[in-house]
Amino acid sequence: MATTGMPVKDLPATFRDEITVTNRLGLEYIWIDALCIIQLDAEDWSLHSVTMAKVYSYSAITLAAAASSDAHGGLFRERNPASINGAKVNLKWPSHELEGEFYLVPTDPWEKAVANSPLLKRAWVFQERLLSRGTVYFAHDMLYWECGELYASELYPEAGPWDLQYRYKRFDVADRLPSGVQSVEDYRFKHVYTELLTRELNAEKTVTDEEMFLYVWASVVAQYSVGKLSKETDKLIAIDGVAEQLTRIVPREQYLKGLWKQENLSLSLLWRTETEEEPPSTRVAPSWSWASVYTPVDFNFLFRAQTEPKVVTKVIDIITPYNEPESLEISRPPALVLQGPLTEVRFRSASRSALGPLHSNWWKSHNTIRNRIKFLKPLDLTPRLVFMGKGLKADYPCAIWLDREVPKNSRIFALKIAEADIRHPWQERLPSECGLLLITDQERGTFRRIGTFEIAVEKMKRDWADQKTSFTAVSKLRDGIWSDSGIDKRFYLGKDEKDGYTIKIV
């Protein structure tokens, strides 16, 4: 270990280039994580990792080696000048009265050079970008700039090419979302986060604080979750700097395992994953937190809700063990005590006609020719939701998303969280309900989360295999889907007069 310094020539290429840039900028100090923190010393890492919010938020500028996969790739690249200046062409188009000298340039190079760069695949980098005042990306073709007001490049030094409000937006994303907030997929998000902080300072508010905070934090989590971590125990600590910065808006004591203890906490539980995973070897968060999984998550229902979600399940208590640090494996997970509509369900394989290319997730789940050919078989193994004792089964466009593998012989329950109108490809809006899929735990009235569901009750079909339900008009069955569930007392802590069950999720 070097205690008095080391020759610059012995450093990896990226570090040498960063020192060169720092000198040319006239700055005297540089922070490089790999040099300033003893990587193999757990005590030194614990001491400095929690101060990263200050390091990046107070820095004059952050240098990002976007085109390098490791510390040996360097910042600088040989490049084609045409990528910056464009290719000059002489164009004559009489029918459009267009004639002259033009330059051909990429419409939007940001996505390829920055958003899809090796650097942004690392989870730690997301926090560094968000906390920094400004970041310069040294990409394969040119320099890019990112700050709270501007995304620019050598090709588009005044920002662009598109105004952010006009960039690609999924057809089903709601127009009611706060200004600037959307289900962004190109990593240009820092301006929205910055707006949340500055609007609090300037008191310029067009929507409620909690509404803006909810959607910004949902976007933070969704984009952070795409990154990869080498240590599972870093899942929460690698975003803790962002949470710390947000304590200027919300008190730190309201932050709990990746979520915030606000009135809309129930809506924050509606995260989902596209793929289920094997149980992680280290558990750093309870099953109700997005931090309990190591795959990308999103808050699809929140962004697609065309009307303000009506919450029907409330959090009535939070049981928090003492002295459980954010970064370490938990032995006693915090528990949420909720009260809401609950009913028992089970999974059944779907028929081929129940699914199709119009489904929003069909093309993701059938992303290869083999999977699409499989769709032509008489049966598909994609599970569908059957409401036990209700005589109903979920049909397209109803869907479920599993976070993790479901143990055999598990008893599965559905907890309705909220309802709102959702837009689908074949019609404008459809009243839909979203909630959690749960399996029973060892203690009475205690559950663990395994996924989420989304159903359109008016599209649910009669379950002819349900022999226990007397023949009733299907419309009446739909009206009673959340009433008279007849759940055994060992599966809940309490029950009110309106079929609201009190349960605990760990």
N, C-alpha and C positions, 0 to 999 in steps of 0.2 A: 504494500500500500504506500502510495506517495504522500509524504507529509510536507514537503517543501516545494512541490511543483513537479512538472514533467515537461520534456521538450515538446513543442507544438507538432513537430514532424512525426512524433510517435502516436499522435491522436488519430482516430478514424477520420476519413475524408469529410464527412458531414460536419464534425466538430471543427476541423481546420477551416472549412469554408465559412462556418458561422462566425468564427473569430475574425476572419477577414472582413466579412460584411459589417460586423460590429465596429471594427476600427474605421472602416470607410464612412460609416454613419456618424463618426465622432463620439461614440459612446465608450465608456470606460469599463463597464461591467457586463457580464453575461452569466445567465443561469442555465446550466445544462444538467438535467435531472441525473443522468447517468454518472456525472462527475461530482455533483454537489450532494448526492445522497449515496451512502454506502449500500449498494444494492443487495448484498447478501447479509447485511446486518439488520435483523428484525427490529431491534431497538431504535436504530438510527432511522429506519424506514418509517416506523410508527411515529417518531418525533416530527419528521419533516413532511410526511404525506398529508397531514391534517392542516398544514400551513400553505398548501398549494394555491388556495383561493387568493391569498395575499400576493404570492409570488407573481401570478399571471395578471391579476387585476391592477397591480401597481407597476407593471413593466411598461417601458416606453413603446416597445414593439415586440412582436413574437415572430420568429423566423421558422417556417415550416418547410421541411424537405419533402414536398408532396410526391415527387417522382422516385423516391428512394424507398426500398423495402427494409433497409437496415441502416445502421450508422456508417456504413462504408460506401454508401451510394453517392454521397456528396450533394451539394446544392446546384452546381452549375452543369449545364448541358450544351453540347453543340446542337444548333437548331437551324432550321430552314427559315431565312428571313421572310419568305412568302407567308409564313404562318402569322406574322405580325402585320406585314404591309399588304397582304393580299395579292392575288394574281390579277394583273391588268388585262382586260379584254376590250376589244372594240365591237360594239353591238349595234346592229341595225335591224329594227323590227317595225316595218312600215305600217302594219295593221294596227299597231298601238302607238304610232307616232313617237317611237322610242329610238333614239340614235345617239351614240356618243361613246365616251370612254368610261369604263366601269371597273370596279375592283371586286373580285370574288373573295369573300371572307366567310369563316364559319359563323353560323347563326348564333350558336351559344356554346362556346368551347368549355365553359365552366364544368359541366356535368362530367365530361370525359377526363379532364385534366385534374380537377379538384375533388368532386364528389365521389368519383370512382377510383381515386388514387389509393395506393397501398397504405398511406399514412392514415387516412380517415377510416380505415377498417379497424383501427385500434380504439378501444373504448375510452382509454385515458385521454386521448386527443380531443374528444368532444368537449370535455370540461375545459381544457386548455383554450380551445377556440372561443368558447362562450364567455369565459372570464377575461380574456385579453382585450385590451383597448382596440388593437388593430393587429392583423396577421398578414404577413407577406408569404404567399405560397410560391416556392420555386418549383414549377412544374416542368414537364418534358418539353413544352413548346414556348412558354413565356412566363412572366410574373403575373400573379393575381393578388388582389387586395380585398380584404374583408374587414369591415368594422360595423358599428351599430347603425350607420347611415348609408353605407355604400358598398357595393360589390363591383369591383373594377378589374381591368387587366390592361396590358400594354396595347391590346387591340381595341379595347373599349375603355379608355382612361376616364371618361366621364360617366361610367356605369353603363349597364345595358348588356345585351342589345334590347332587352324587353323590360318594360316597367313590371315590377314584381307582381302587381295586382292582375296582370294579364297573362301570366305564365300558365302552363297547363294545369288544369284543375279537373279532377274526376267529376263526372256528370252528377253523381249522387251526393257530393259534398254540399252541405247546407249553406244557403246565402245568409242565414241568420247569425253566423259566427262573428265574433268581434273583429273589427277592422284589422286586416293583416294576418289573421289567424286562419290557417287551413291545414289540411292534411298534406303538408309539404313532403316532396319526395326527391328534391334536388339539393338538399342540405343548405339552402339559403334561408336561414332561420334567425340569425343573430339579431336582425333588425327588430323582429317581433319581441324577442327576449329583452332587448334594450328598451323598447317602447314600454314594456311593463314596468321596468325600473324607473324610467324618467317620468311616466305619467303619474306615478305615485309621488315623485318629488315636486312635479309641477301642478299636481291636482287637476290635470286636464283629463276628464273621465267621461266617456260616452257610454260605457257599460259599467256594471257593478264591479267592484274590486274582485270579488270571489269568482265571478263568471270569467273574467279575463285571466285570472290566476289559474283557474281550473284548466282552461284550454292551452295556455302556455306551458304549464307543467306537463300536461299530457303529451304535447309535442316534444318537450325536452326528453321525457322518458322514452318515447317511441324512437327518436333518433339516436339516443345514447345506447339503446338496447341492441342496435345493429352491430356495434363494435364488439371486438373480441377481447377477452381478458386471459392472461396467462395464469392468473391465480383466482380461483373461485371466491376466495375471501375478500377480494377487492370489489365485488359487485356493487356494494353501497358506498364504499370509501372513495371509489373513482368518480363519483358524482356528488360527493359530500360538499365539495367546494361551491358548487352551484346552489345547493340547499343553504349553505351558510350565507351566501350573498343575498339570497331571497329573504333572509331573516330581517332585513330592513323593512319588509312588507308584512311578513307573518312571523310571530314569535317562534324561536327555535324549539320550544317545548311542544309545539304543534306538529313537528316533523316526526314521523314514526315509520321506520322501515320502508322508506321510499314513497310514502304518501303523507298527506297533510290532514290533520284533524280539524276539518272545517265542516260547515253544514252540508256541503256537497260530497262528503267522504263516500257516501254510498255510490255515487256516479263514478268515483275514482276506482272503484272495484271492478268496473266493466272493461278492463283490459283483456286482450285475447292474444293467443299465439296462433300462427299458421300451422305449426307442426308440434306434435307432442314429443316429449323427450324422456330419456331414461332419468331416474332420480339422481340428482347431483350427489357427489360424494360428500360435499360440505353444505350444510343448510345454514344460510345466513339470514333468512327471512321466513316469516310464516307463509302458508300456502295462499293467503289472500293478497299478498304483495307481489307485484310484477318481478321483484328482485328474487323471488323463489325459483325462477326459471332462467335458463341461460340461452334462450333463443329470442329473436326479435319479437317485440310485442307492439300492439297499437291499441288505440281507443276508437275503433271503427264506428261503434254505435253513436258515440258523442258527436263525431264529425258528420255523420250521415243523417242525424235526426233533423228533419225539416221543421219540426215544431219543438218548442222548449220541452225537454224530457220531464215527464211527471214522475217523481220519485214516490214509490209505494212502500219501500223498505227503509227503515231508519236505524241508525246506529244508536243504541241506547246506553252502551257502556264500552269502555276499552280497558282491558286488564293487561297491565304492563309489568313484567318482572323488573326488579331493580338491578342496576349495574350490568346491563347487557350491552357491551360496546357494539357500534355499528359494523365494525370490520371483522368480527370474529364469529365463529360458528355459534349458533344459539342452541341452548339446551332446553329452555322454556320459552317457546314462542309467544309473543303478545297475542292476545285473543280479542276478537271483535264480538260483541254481543249485539245481535240484530233482531229486529222484529218485522216480519213481513209475510206475504203469501208463500206457502210452502206446500209441495206435493211430491209424492214419490213417482219416479219415472224409471224407465229402462231403455236400453238400446236395442234396435232391431235393424238388420241389414235392409238396405233400401232396394226397391226394384229399379230397373234401368229407367223407366219412365219418370221416376221421381226426381231425377237429376237432369242436367242438361247444360249446354254451352251458354245459355242465358244467365245461369247462376253466376253471381259475382266472383265466386271462388273456383269455378269449374276449370278455368284455364290455368290457374295456379296449381291445382291438384292434378291436372292432366297435362303436365308440362313436357311429356315425351310422347313419341308415337306409340310406344308400348302401352302407356297409360290410356291413351285415347282409343286404342284398339280394344283394350279391356272394357271400356265403356260400352262397347257393342255387345258384350256378353249378356245373357239373360239377367244375371244378378250382379250387383255391385256391393262391395263390402263396406262402403261408407255407412256408418250407423245413422239411424233416424230415431227421433225421440217419440216414445210412446208414454202417454200419461195413464198410469195404472189406476184402474177403478173409475176412470172418467170416460171410457169409450172413445177416446180420441188419439190420433197419431199425427205427428207433425209431417207436413208435406211441403214441397217447394212453394215458396222461397225460404222455408224454415231451415235453419242450419245450426250446427253445434261446432265448437272448437275446443279440443281437448289439450290441456297443458301438459299432461303427463299420462303415463300408462295407468290404466284402471285395473286394480287388483281383481282377480277372479272372485266371483261370488259376492262382489260388493253391492250393498244396497245404495242406490243412487237417488238423490233428491234434487228438485229444481226449486230455486229461490228466486222469485220475480223481484227485480230491482227497480225497473223503470219502464215507461211506455212512451212512445212518440211515433209520429208518422215518418216512414222511411220511403225513399224513392227507389223504384226498381226499373229495369230496362223497359218493361212492357206496360207500365202504367205510371201515372204521376206520383201518387202517394198511396201508402198502405199502412194502416195502423199496425204497429208492431210492438212486441214486448221483449225485453232483454233481461237476462239474469244469470245467476251462477249455478253451475252443476257441482254438487257436493256428494261426498261419500262419508259414511258414519265413522267416527273415531271411537276410542275406547270409552270415554266418559259419556255419561248421559247428556243428551242434547248437544253434543259436540261433533263438529264436522271438519273435514278438510276439503279444500277446493280442488277440483279436477278439470274445470273448464267453464265455458260460458255457452249460452244458447240465445237464439233469436227466433221468435215465432211470430207468425201473422195468424192470429186466432181465426179470423174469418176464412182462411185458406186451409185450416186443419180438416182432416177427413175422419170419417167414422172408422174405428178400429173393430172390424168384425171379429177379430180373434179374441176380443174381450168378452168372455162368456158371463162375467159377473154383473155387467151393466145391463139393466133392463132396456128394452127398445124405447128410445126417446128421440124426438126430433133433433137432428144434428145441431140446429141453431140453439136449442136449449142446452145441449151438452157443452157447446162453446161458451155459453154464458156462465156455466158453473165450473169452469176449468180450475179455478183457484178456490172454490168453496167446498165445504164438507169433505175435506181430504181424508178424514178418519185416520190420522197418523197416530201410531202407538205412542204412549206417554214417554217411553224411554228415549224417544228421538227428539224431544223438545223440552225446554225449561219452563215454558209457560205458554198460555194461549188466551187471546182476548175474544171478545164477542163478535169480532169482524173477521174471524179466521186468520188473524195475525199470529204467527208462531214465533216464540222467542227461542233463538238458538245461539250457539257459540261456534265461531270458526277460528281454527288455529293454523 
